[in-house]
């Protein structure tokens, strides 16, 4: 039986996340201090006592979620649950791939924080405010949503961006096209089709300027082979080759997050347990809807770690 450590993406952020880990474990507190130093910002104060609206800004949310995940990893290590001994694979949802790579030793905490700040800024700036949009389509399978997006595009950009689980696909692109897709999806029998409160149209062709920025940023950063293979968003299959991972992190900015397929691959290759490391439980819910045979555990607080110890 294999286990995968999985790492959440944007949307999981909450004020106060990771604070009890930092209060309980000096190693967890050191992660937040290292991120603060790398960014030249008291991000930990924002995470624990700031305004959710400010934390949710892409440039803040991405390094903040990584810091919380890595704090949990360090706390787990302190309790004897080292990733290399307890996981056969790592995976992350969008920015969660960076957390996964950092946890598996591919990237340093400081480099990961700086990359995610660059990534968040670049994604935010890739399109003028209001030009892009995203929408969640519930109750239709991926192929149907892809058809809906293609029909709605009418020469603009409209793509399936996040293939999350069998009944949840997120689309992304030009705002007018995404709005057309919502109407078409409802006509095709979607249970719900709703515009999402996001600041940019992630994981579609409109993000190409951000992909260019990340190509430059990633070229300058040392990236080692992870301790265990990364099941990546772009390929929905594992790799531990640094050159492949670096290339896929660039492609990921404009490419689809193939989360459903990634979980299917893991289930078909013996994964029977996932530990969701960091804020929230959204990925665990997706995993259960994709592969019921996989047991899920969420580890984001000191109490969660205490529960592991029984």
KOLKOL-47387 format. One record per residue (C-alpha): x, y, z. Coordinates in nm, 3 decimals, m for minus. Example, Ala and Ser with C-alpha at 12.3 -4.5 7.8 and 13.67 -1.06 7.14 Angstrom:
BEGIN
(r (1.230,m0.450,0.780)),
(r (1.367,m0.106,0.714)),
***
This chain:
BEGIN
(r (0.000,0.000,0.000)),
(r (0.141,0.336,m0.103)),
(r (0.081,0.679,0.042)),
(r (0.094,1.018,m0.131)),
(r (0.142,1.354,0.038)),
(r (m0.077,1.609,m0.142)),
(r (m0.061,1.988,m0.116)),
(r (m0.349,2.238,m0.154)),
(r (m0.378,2.526,m0.398)),
(r (m0.528,2.871,m0.393)),
(r (m0.865,2.901,m0.223)),
(r (m0.764,2.704,0.087)),
(r (m0.628,3.011,0.268)),
(r (m0.777,3.119,0.601)),
(r (m0.669,3.375,0.858)),
(r (m0.485,3.196,1.137)),
(r (m0.369,2.897,0.934)),
(r (m0.050,2.742,1.065)),
(r (m0.038,2.956,1.379)),
(r (m0.081,2.668,1.624)),
(r (0.190,2.474,1.439)),
(r (0.426,2.770,1.484)),
(r (0.332,2.797,1.852)),
(r (0.383,2.424,1.911)),
(r (0.690,2.348,1.697)),
(r (1.001,2.566,1.671)),
(r (1.076,2.406,1.332)),
(r (0.736,2.518,1.201)),
(r (0.788,2.870,1.333)),
(r (1.126,2.877,1.156)),
(r (0.953,2.812,0.821)),
(r (0.736,3.122,0.859)),
(r (1.040,3.326,0.966)),
(r (1.234,3.203,0.662)),
(r (0.948,3.297,0.427)),
(r (0.919,3.640,0.586)),
(r (1.292,3.697,0.539)),
(r (1.292,3.572,0.179)),
(r (1.008,3.807,0.084)),
(r (1.116,4.103,0.296)),
(r (0.762,4.112,0.432)),
(r (0.594,4.014,0.758)),
(r (0.373,3.767,0.575)),
(r (0.320,3.558,0.888)),
(r (0.151,3.857,1.057)),
(r (m0.083,3.886,0.759)),
(r (m0.155,3.510,0.768)),
(r (m0.236,3.507,1.138)),
(r (m0.387,3.849,1.207)),
(r (m0.447,4.024,0.875)),
(r (m0.749,4.079,0.654)),
(r (m0.867,3.782,0.447)),
(r (m0.909,4.011,0.146)),
(r (m0.537,4.096,0.156)),
(r (m0.430,3.736,0.223)),
(r (m0.640,3.621,m0.075)),
(r (m0.444,3.843,m0.316)),
(r (m0.264,3.596,m0.543)),
(r (0.084,3.728,m0.462)),
(r (0.020,3.672,m0.089)),
(r (m0.194,3.358,m0.095)),
(r (0.057,3.150,m0.292)),
(r (0.360,3.183,m0.059)),
(r (0.132,3.183,0.247)),
(r (m0.021,2.846,0.158)),
(r (0.323,2.703,0.086)),
(r (0.453,2.829,0.423)),
(r (0.164,2.662,0.604)),
(r (0.220,2.332,0.422)),
(r (0.594,2.336,0.493)),
(r (0.534,2.421,0.858)),
(r (0.319,2.108,0.879)),
(r (0.593,1.905,0.705)),
(r (0.853,2.021,0.958)),
(r (0.620,1.941,1.248)),
(r (0.559,1.594,1.104)),
(r (0.935,1.543,1.075)),
(r (0.976,1.639,1.441)),
(r (0.727,1.366,1.532)),
(r (0.905,1.103,1.324)),
(r (0.690,1.120,1.008)),
(r (0.954,1.213,0.751)),
(r (0.820,1.245,0.397)),
(r (1.085,1.015,0.248)),
(r (0.977,0.738,0.488)),
(r (0.600,0.788,0.479)),
(r (0.524,0.890,0.119)),
(r (0.588,0.715,m0.211)),
(r (0.464,1.012,m0.416)),
(r (0.390,1.383,m0.378)),
(r (0.137,1.590,m0.572)),
(r (m0.003,1.940,m0.546)),
(r (m0.289,2.139,m0.695)),
(r (m0.147,2.426,m0.905)),
(r (0.072,2.626,m0.662)),
(r (0.063,2.314,m0.442)),
(r (0.319,2.159,m0.679)),
(r (0.572,2.410,m0.549)),
(r (0.488,2.312,m0.190)),
(r (0.524,1.945,m0.286)),
(r (0.863,2.003,m0.447)),
(r (0.985,2.204,m0.149)),
(r (0.864,1.936,0.092)),
(r (1.042,1.669,m0.115)),
(r (1.371,1.862,m0.110)),
(r (1.375,1.986,m0.471)),
(r (1.357,2.353,m0.377)),
(r (1.462,2.549,m0.069)),
(r (1.194,2.725,0.135)),
(r (1.338,3.067,0.047)),
(r (1.355,2.993,m0.326)),
(r (1.002,2.851,m0.323)),
(r (0.866,3.159,m0.147)),
(r (1.035,3.392,m0.395)),
(r (0.917,3.186,m0.695)),
(r (0.559,3.190,m0.571)),
(r (0.569,3.566,m0.513)),
(r (0.696,3.609,m0.872)),
(r (0.435,3.363,m0.998)),
(r (0.151,3.533,m0.811)),
(r (0.252,3.880,m0.931)),
(r (0.296,3.760,m1.289)),
(r (m0.039,3.580,m1.298)),
(r (m0.210,3.888,m1.156)),
(r (m0.053,4.116,m1.417)),
(r (m0.099,3.884,m1.717)),
(r (m0.442,4.025,m1.805)),
(r (m0.605,4.365,m1.747)),
(r (m0.848,4.368,m1.455)),
(r (m1.191,4.248,m1.562)),
(r (m1.080,4.102,m1.894)),
(r (m1.056,3.744,m1.769)),
(r (m1.279,3.521,m1.558)),
(r (m1.320,3.169,m1.426)),
(r (m1.630,2.960,m1.359)),
(r (m1.700,2.629,m1.186)),
(r (m1.916,2.381,m1.375)),
(r (m2.069,2.114,m1.151)),
(r (m2.245,1.799,m1.265)),
(r (m2.096,1.762,m1.613)),
(r (m1.800,1.540,m1.705)),
(r (m1.475,1.680,m1.839)),
(r (m1.537,1.602,m2.207)),
(r (m1.874,1.777,m2.200)),
(r (m1.728,2.085,m2.030)),
(r (m1.445,2.096,m2.284)),
(r (m1.708,2.095,m2.562)),
(r (m1.900,2.373,m2.385)),
(r (m1.585,2.584,m2.354)),
(r (m1.499,2.535,m2.721)),
(r (m1.852,2.633,m2.827)),
(r (m1.849,2.941,m2.604)),
(r (m1.508,3.065,m2.720)),
(r (m1.623,3.219,m3.051)),
(r (m1.266,3.320,m3.132)),
(r (m1.182,3.425,m2.777)),
(r (m1.009,3.219,m2.508)),
(r (m1.225,2.973,m2.311)),
(r (m1.065,2.657,m2.180)),
(r (m1.111,2.384,m1.921)),
(r (m0.857,2.492,m1.660)),
(r (m0.898,2.261,m1.360)),
(r (m1.021,1.903,m1.404)),
(r (m1.084,1.861,m1.033)),
(r (m1.305,1.555,m0.996)),
(r (m1.570,1.362,m1.194)),
(r (m1.832,1.634,m1.149)),
(r (m1.633,1.955,m1.103)),
(r (m1.446,2.128,m1.384)),
(r (m1.331,2.490,m1.374)),
(r (m1.314,2.691,m1.696)),
(r (m1.101,2.998,m1.761)),
(r (m1.061,3.264,m2.028)),
(r (m1.199,3.592,m2.161)),
(r (m1.483,3.708,m1.935)),
(r (m1.752,3.727,m2.205)),
(r (m1.667,3.378,m2.332)),
(r (m1.672,3.229,m1.981)),
(r (m2.012,3.391,m1.920)),
(r (m2.139,3.235,m2.245)),
(r (m2.003,2.898,m2.130)),
(r (m2.195,2.925,m1.801)),
(r (m2.522,2.970,m1.992)),
(r (m2.442,2.686,m2.234)),
(r (m2.348,2.454,m1.946)),
(r (m2.678,2.519,m1.774)),
(r (m2.852,2.429,m2.097)),
(r (m2.654,2.105,m2.112)),
(r (m2.778,2.003,m1.768)),
(r (m2.508,2.126,m1.530)),
(r (m2.622,2.110,m1.167)),
(r (m2.453,2.445,m1.110)),
(r (m2.248,2.679,m1.324)),
(r (m2.116,2.978,m1.132)),
(r (m1.865,3.256,m1.192)),
(r (m1.580,3.243,m0.940)),
(r (m1.451,3.541,m0.738)),
(r (m1.096,3.525,m0.875)),
(r (m0.860,3.804,m0.969)),
(r (m0.731,3.653,m1.294)),
(r (m0.809,3.373,m1.546)),
(r (m0.561,3.109,m1.431)),
(r (m0.446,2.805,m1.632)),
(r (m0.543,2.923,m1.979)),
(r (m0.371,3.080,m2.279)),
(r (m0.421,3.432,m2.137)),
(r (m0.153,3.344,m1.879)),
(r (0.123,3.320,m2.141)),
(r (0.293,3.641,m2.018)),
(r (0.314,3.481,m1.671)),
(r (0.454,3.159,m1.820)),
(r (0.729,3.366,m1.986)),
(r (0.812,3.528,m1.652)),
(r (0.828,3.188,m1.481)),
(r (1.054,3.046,m1.753)),
(r (1.303,3.319,m1.671)),
(r (1.262,3.286,m1.293)),
(r (1.292,2.906,m1.290)),
(r (1.602,2.913,m1.510)),
(r (1.797,3.079,m1.228)),
(r (1.688,2.853,m0.941)),
(r (1.857,2.526,m0.837)),
(r (1.610,2.237,m0.860)),
(r (1.716,1.896,m0.729)),
(r (1.552,1.559,m0.784)),
(r (1.268,1.518,m0.530)),
(r (1.302,1.253,m0.259)),
(r (0.998,1.079,m0.411)),
(r (0.842,1.132,m0.757)),
(r (0.605,1.423,m0.820)),
(r (0.277,1.329,m0.989)),
(r (0.252,1.648,m1.191)),
(r (m0.046,1.858,m1.301)),
(r (0.068,1.877,m1.663)),
(r (0.136,1.509,m1.728)),
(r (m0.085,1.341,m1.463)),
(r (0.204,1.098,m1.418)),
(r (0.519,1.088,m1.202)),
(r (0.861,1.236,m1.262)),
(r (1.171,1.287,m1.053)),
(r (1.376,1.443,m1.332)),
(r (1.462,1.807,m1.252)),
(r (1.468,1.920,m1.617)),
(r (1.125,1.767,m1.685)),
(r (0.981,1.915,m1.365)),
(r (1.120,2.261,m1.446)),
(r (0.968,2.251,m1.797)),
(r (0.632,2.133,m1.662)),
(r (0.620,2.412,m1.401)),
(r (0.636,2.660,m1.688)),
(r (0.374,2.476,m1.896)),
(r (0.153,2.450,m1.587)),
(r (0.089,2.828,m1.585)),
(r (m0.115,2.809,m1.907)),
(r (m0.197,2.438,m1.891)),
(r (m0.480,2.242,m1.737)),
(r (m0.454,2.113,m1.381)),
(r (m0.518,1.743,m1.441)),
(r (m0.604,1.661,m1.080)),
(r (m0.870,1.396,m1.153)),
(r (m0.634,1.209,m1.383)),
(r (m0.347,1.243,m1.135)),
(r (m0.553,1.080,m0.859)),
(r (m0.666,0.805,m1.098)),
(r (m0.301,0.737,m1.183)),
(r (m0.213,0.716,m0.815)),
(r (m0.505,0.484,m0.738)),
(r (m0.414,0.257,m1.030)),
(r (m0.055,0.244,m0.907)),
(r (m0.121,0.137,m0.551)),
(r (m0.184,0.458,m0.358)),
(r (m0.440,0.378,m0.089)),
(r (m0.382,0.669,0.144)),
(r (m0.332,1.044,0.102)),
(r (m0.217,1.295,0.360)),
(r (m0.331,1.646,0.267)),
(r (m0.059,1.870,0.410)),
(r (m0.151,2.228,0.499)),
(r (m0.465,2.440,0.492)),
(r (m0.813,2.301,0.438)),
(r (m0.958,1.970,0.324)),
(r (m1.065,2.046,m0.033)),
(r (m0.824,1.804,m0.199)),
(r (m0.928,1.521,0.031)),
(r (m1.289,1.572,m0.077)),
(r (m1.185,1.559,m0.442)),
(r (m0.981,1.243,m0.385)),
(r (m1.280,1.066,m0.227)),
(r (m1.501,1.161,m0.524)),
(r (m1.240,1.031,m0.770)),
(r (m1.120,0.711,m0.598)),
(r (m1.330,0.586,m0.307)),
(r (m1.072,0.320,m0.224)),
(r (m0.823,0.586,m0.110)),
(r (m0.833,0.683,0.257)),
(r (m0.774,1.053,0.319)),
(r (m0.621,1.236,0.613)),
(r (m0.590,1.615,0.650)),
(r (m0.289,1.746,0.842)),
(r (m0.292,2.121,0.897)),
(r (m0.288,2.168,1.273)),
(r (m0.100,2.048,1.579)),
(r (m0.416,1.859,1.681)),
(r (m0.413,1.673,1.348)),
(r (m0.055,1.561,1.416)),
(r (m0.143,1.458,1.770)),
(r (m0.428,1.248,1.627)),
(r (m0.178,1.064,1.403)),
(r (0.014,0.963,1.713)),
(r (m0.307,0.827,1.861)),
***
